[in-house]
Amino acid sequence: MRIRRLLAAAFATAALAGLGLTGAATAATAAAQGAPSAVSPSECRQGGGTADLADNLCKGGTYDGQQID
């Protein structure tokens, strides 16, 4: 009887841990999809990059390689 309780607790813990990992992966995917495709020159600078207006690209920093609008 005691072994059954331990096994049930172990399975429940494993199931809840799996749900937690799935939720974290879903949140990470949603965050990646919400990233802007174009940034302003000030956003580029705030992210640690340099706004290259000749190429319309942010160079360096968080928004490296993204277009500047």
C-alpha positions, -999 to +999 in steps of 0.1 A: +000+000+000+028+024+009+046+017-024+015+025-044+013+059-027+049+066-034+046+056-070+014+077-074+032+107-059+062+102-082+040+100-113+020+131-103+052+150-097+066+140-131+034+149-148+033+184-132+070+190-140+062+181-177+034+206-177+057+233-163+083+227-190+056+228-217+042+261-204+077+276-203+083+265-239+050+280-250+058+313-233+092+315-250+077+309-284+051+336-278+078+360-268+098+353-299+068+358-321+061+392-306+095+407-315+092+437-338+103+434-374+114+470-376+127+493-349+131+530-346+166+546-344+161+554-307+151+518-299+182+506-317+204+529-296+186+519-264+193+483-272+230+490-275+233+492-312+241+519-338+214+530-363+229+528-398+206+550-418+225+544-451+216+507-450+184+511-429+198+485-404+205+484-367+240+472-362+250+456-329+231+453-297+197+437-291+182+446-324+212+436-346+203+432-382+167+445-379+154+471-403+150+507-391+117+524-398 
